[in-house]
Amino acid sequence: MNKKNEKHQPHLWSRLTLEGMVIVASILLAFALDAAWEDQKEKARQSEYLQVLEDEFREAGLEMEEQLKDHERQVSNIDTILQDMERGDNIDNEVFFSLFGLFYFGPAHPVFSDLANTSSIDVLEFGELRSALFEYGKLKEFLTNLHSREMAFFSDHMEPYMARHMEYPAKFDPNGPKVPVISPDGSSLHVDPYFRNLLLRRKNIIRSQLRVDRQIAASIEIALAELAIAQGR
């Protein structure tokens, strides 16, 4: 190797080293920018996800308010029927047909359902929110089971008995004639312990649902509070 080449050799290595460092730095910068972009997209997706989930729970809260009113009204109406039977009075038509009401709490929950079926959703990183959603799901499933019990009891026992022993008005008209406590076969319902027992059992089933209704209403409020925290509000 001649002296000229020996003289330029250190400069060549320095230049190659510098170029290598620039290439590595460029690659690292590209990775960093890409990661930052993905992180920004992920946060935007998470924010949208949380907002839609919050909308779902607000709608669920409104639906639960309606269920609470309906169940409270049914319990009150059963008490009224029991009082009418005790006095031997005819049953108010509107009150009587409230027995056919089987209000079902079934809010639309596409995002919540997706969350319940996957472990990769980012909102799972919020521990308190995760606990609130789990509690809500558990209570909602329990309420569904109670509702199924009520439906089975009504269709298997209560409605068939009423159809055989009570004279239904011509139509479901709140202003129609009162339902007589004297059945078509001439027996009097106000001394029939079986019908009274049916009413008492139905009342207890509804009261069981009411307790869970109130627990769900409270869990919805907690979930909404945690969703607000998760969104930085």
SVG drawing of the C-alpha trace seen along z (x, -y; Angstrom):
<svg xmlns="http://www.w3.org/2000/svg" viewBox="-122 -17 126 42">
<polyline fill="none" stroke="black" stroke-width="0.4" points="0.0,0.0 1.5,-3.4 1.8,-6.3 -1.1,-8.1 -3.5,-5.3 -2.3,-5.0 -3.0,-8.7 -6.6,-8.5 -7.5,-5.2 -8.4,-6.8 -10.7,-9.3 -12.4,-6.5 -13.2,-4.6 -14.4,-7.8 -16.7,-8.5 -18.0,-4.9 -18.6,-5.0 -20.4,-8.4 -22.6,-7.1 -23.4,-4.0 -24.4,-6.0 -26.6,-8.2 -28.3,-5.1 -28.9,-3.6 -30.2,-6.9 -32.5,-7.2 -33.9,-3.7 -34.4,-4.4 -36.1,-7.7 -38.4,-6.0 -39.3,-3.4 -39.9,-6.1 -42.1,-8.1 -44.0,-5.0 -44.5,-4.0 -45.6,-7.5 -48.1,-7.5 -49.4,-4.1 -49.7,-5.3 -51.6,-8.3 -54.0,-6.2 -54.4,-3.8 -55.3,-6.6 -57.8,-8.0 -59.4,-4.5 -59.4,-4.1 -61.1,-7.5 -63.7,-6.7 -64.3,-3.3 -64.7,-4.8 -67.2,-7.4 -69.4,-4.8 -69.3,-2.6 -70.4,-5.6 -73.3,-6.3 -74.3,-2.6 -74.4,-2.9 -76.4,-6.2 -79.0,-4.4 -78.9,-1.5 -79.5,-3.8 -82.6,-5.3 -83.9,-1.8 -83.3,-0.7 -85.3,-3.7 -88.3,-2.5 -87.9,1.0 -87.8,-0.2 -91.0,-2.2 -92.7,0.8 -91.7,3.2 -92.7,0.8 -96.1,0.3 -96.6,4.0 -96.0,4.6 -98.4,1.8 -101.0,3.2 -100.8,6.7 -101.3,5.2 -104.4,3.4 -105.8,6.7 -105.2,8.5 -107.1,5.7 -110.0,5.9 -110.2,9.6 -110.2,9.2 -113.1,6.8 -114.8,8.9 -114.7,6.0 -114.2,6.3 -110.7,5.7 -109.9,2.6 -109.3,3.4 -106.0,1.5 -104.7,3.0 -105.7,6.5 -103.9,6.3 -100.8,5.0 -100.3,8.7 -99.5,9.4 -96.6,7.0 -93.2,8.7 -90.8,5.8 -87.4,7.0 -84.2,5.1 -82.3,5.6 -80.2,2.5 -78.1,2.6 -74.5,3.3 -72.4,4.1 -69.2,2.4 -69.8,3.9 -70.4,7.3 -67.2,7.0 -65.3,6.0 -66.8,9.0 -65.6,11.4 -62.0,10.3 -59.0,9.6 -57.2,7.3 -59.4,4.2 -57.4,1.3 -59.9,0.1 -59.0,3.2 -56.0,1.3 -58.3,-0.8 -58.7,1.5 -61.6,-0.3 -63.5,-0.5 -62.8,3.2 -64.3,4.1 -67.3,1.9 -68.0,3.5 -67.6,7.0 -70.0,6.2 -72.6,4.8 -72.3,7.9 -72.8,10.2 -75.9,8.4 -77.3,8.2 -77.0,11.9 -78.6,12.6 -81.5,10.3 -82.0,12.1 -82.3,15.4 -84.9,13.9 -86.8,12.6 -86.8,16.0 -88.2,17.4 -91.0,14.9 -91.9,15.6 -91.9,19.4 -94.1,18.9 -96.5,16.6 -96.9,18.8 -97.0,22.1 -99.2,21.2 -100.6,17.8 -102.0,17.0 -103.6,20.5 -105.3,20.1 -106.6,16.7 -107.8,17.8 -109.8,20.6 -111.3,18.8 -111.6,15.1 -113.8,13.3 -111.5,11.2 -112.9,7.9 -113.5,7.8 -110.2,6.0 -107.2,4.6 -108.9,1.3 -108.0,-0.6 -111.4,-2.2 -113.2,1.1 -115.4,2.9 -114.0,4.1 -112.9,7.7 -115.4,9.6 -114.1,11.6 -116.8,14.1 -115.4,16.6 -117.5,18.1 -118.0,21.3 -119.7,19.3 -116.8,19.5 -115.5,16.4 -111.9,15.5 -111.8,13.5 -112.0,16.8 -109.7,18.7 -106.4,19.3 -104.7,20.6 -105.1,17.3 -104.0,15.4 -100.9,17.6 -100.2,17.0 -100.3,13.3 -98.1,13.4 -95.5,15.6 -95.5,13.3 -95.1,10.3 -92.1,11.9 -90.5,12.7 -90.9,9.0 -89.6,7.8 -86.5,10.0 -86.0,8.3 -86.5,4.9 -83.6,5.5 -81.4,6.4 -82.8,3.5 -81.5,1.1 -78.1,2.8 -77.8,2.5 -78.8,-1.2 -76.1,-1.8 -73.5,0.2 -74.4,-1.9 -73.7,-5.1 -70.3,-3.7 -69.4,-2.6 -70.3,-6.0 -68.1,-7.7 -65.2,-5.4 -65.7,-6.0 -65.5,-9.8 -62.2,-9.2 -60.8,-7.0 -61.5,-9.9 -59.8,-12.4 -62.9,-14.3"/>
</svg>
